[in-house]
Amino acid sequence: MMEALWSFLSGAENSTPVACRGSRDLSAGALRAAALSLAEDLRKNEGAVFLYCEDAANFTAGLIGALICGRDILLPAHSAPAYLAEIGAKRQNLVSDLSTLDGMHVSVAEDGDAGALPAIPDGRIGFFTSGTSGDPKLCMKAMTQLSAEVAVLENLWGTPVGAVVGTVSHQHIYGLLFRVLWPLASGSVFFSRIHETWESVAESIGEHGTVISSPAHLGRIPPAVRLRHKPAFIFSSGGPLTPQAAQGALAQFGCLPTEVLGSTETGGVAWRRQVEPGEAWTPLPRVEVSADADGALTVLSPFTGSSVPVPMGDAVEFLEDGRFRLKGRLDRIVKVEGKRVSLPRVEEALRALPQVEDVAVTDLPDRGGALGAIVVLTGEGQAALSACGSFRYSRDLRAALRRRLEPMELPRFWRFVDEVPQNSQGKRIASVMRSLFRSPELPQIESENREGDKVEFDLLLQPDLRWFEGHFPDQPILPGVAQLHIASVLAERVWGIEFPGHDMSRVKFRRVMQPGERVSLSLVRRERRLDFQYVSGGEIVASGTVRGLE
């Protein structure tokens, strides 16, 4: 099986193209030469090799060179120095094509000759995944597992006829399998550089080309982009495509994406094309799927490296024809007010609203475990948001959800965004989503006018101000202590004065200030005293004097 993976590259004529870098072909001889050269350098030391390359041809040479030497290969997800240090990548064990990284260098020249490769032994590759927490997690795979999966791809979808274009990284298992190993084993040409934009894909794709992409890219195709040639296939993995994204790709590119379900741990599991929204999944050849005692999808295949079924954590519903539908993550259960809440259930309820296009819900541990909703609105929803503002509109959505959800299931915090944040593999990382809910302590300053000992600020009391939290849940107001705090912080910022806060006079709070309100704050510095005044709509809503300034 391993022989089949490398037989084309090993036996191809020196001039046979195997990859394309821009407009230039890279030959089998040049790639073999780079791999053999690196192998000579690697024989000088031992231990696992960290391999990070931005160019897929360079990466392939590095992979083969390390395998020839019998070394384990670990694939960093990115090249940030702090991240590389965190996972243990150092100068003496790092191979890269980046001049900015200190380690061994690998590069496939545009010309080069080398004989057949020596026998390439089975080896192990480690992928660093982020899971949902964002912390690096190492998953080791045998090359025989990857080779078995490549054989299934060839069996199911044949040999890529045109060149393979990718918007995803080969440093992850999906990109490695579909963008590099499958075309390499089939004798097809792959583009060595990642295509970051659809405009770049449009310039590069040739006849019968194959596009290896993801939900992150397919969900944001610019309306004006058209491909010169209709792709033979568009593949997507990393998470289910929305029906809108699937049909959008079909409308613009004339090709309905083939979605592949899987994970680093399981390898490929199933595939589908969303002819109809919510199309069921068909298991890949040689993959057995079942449900465990908790109703979670489990996988048994040559790709897992396990002799027992591997759980995926998704609730599953099986159809009579052997296909299945996913019913949400079973491991996304959190406790709110002491009761178990299913985040997928809350997301499903939100997606059912006509004004919601996409949503992600997360718990917020630093806010007592309350729920936060990150929402992408339809055109109808955007119009309503613009008309009434985010605070009132979020309350409208909460009211709509009360027909279906219990009180503890209702999100308390809301963010309205153009797209739900996800990484390059289409995963939604809990730590990233939670970071959207960090609350500012100061209002948004829209303008500032300073003249001597007087300064005026035009402020927007944005709904996510920390002071509105819990004061009061159904009708938040800006408390008096917050108004004093905002005045003191801005006075210190302007004049560098300290605000003791224990000697105040004539302090009056005439009416409440609420989320979304615009107010002006004037500060006047006098000898050892500060006068402050909040005005909204021409009306003084709060004022006072603080004495004893330092």
Secondary structure as UniProt FT lines:
FT   HELIX           2..11
FT   TURN            14..15
FT   STRAND          17..21
FT   TURN            22..23
FT   STRAND          24..27
FT   HELIX           28..42
FT   TURN            43..44
FT   STRAND          49..52
FT   HELIX           56..68
FT   TURN            69..70
FT   STRAND          73..75
FT   HELIX           81..87
FT   HELIX           91..93
FT   STRAND          94..96
FT   TURN            99..100
FT   STRAND          104..105
FT   STRAND          124..129
FT   TURN            131..133
FT   STRAND          137..142
FT   HELIX           143..157
FT   STRAND          164..166
FT   TURN            170..171
FT   HELIX           173..175
FT   HELIX           176..181
FT   HELIX           182..186
FT   STRAND          190..191
FT   HELIX           198..204
FT   TURN            207..208
FT   STRAND          210..213
FT   HELIX           215..218
FT   TURN            219..220
FT   TURN            223..224
FT   STRAND          233..237
FT   HELIX           243..253
FT   STRAND          258..263
FT   TURN            264..266
FT   STRAND          267..272
FT   TURN            277..278
FT   STRAND          281..283
FT   TURN            285..286
FT   STRAND          288..291
FT   TURN            293..294
FT   STRAND          296..300
FT   TURN            302..303
FT   STRAND          310..318
FT   TURN            320..321
FT   STRAND          324..329
FT   TURN            330..331
FT   STRAND          333..336
FT   TURN            337..338
FT   STRAND          339..342
FT   HELIX           343..351
FT   TURN            354..355
FT   STRAND          356..364
FT   HELIX           365..367
FT   TURN            368..369
FT   STRAND          370..377
FT   HELIX           379..401
FT   TURN            402..404
FT   HELIX           407..409
FT   STRAND          413..416
FT   TURN            424..425
FT   HELIX           430..435
FT   TURN            436..437
FT   STRAND          444..451
FT   TURN            452..453
FT   STRAND          454..460
FT   TURN            463..464
FT   HELIX           466..468
FT   TURN            469..470
FT   TURN            473..474
FT   HELIX           480..495
FT   STRAND          504..509
FT   TURN            515..516
FT   STRAND          518..526
FT   TURN            527..528
FT   STRAND          529..536
FT   TURN            537..538
FT   STRAND          539..547
//
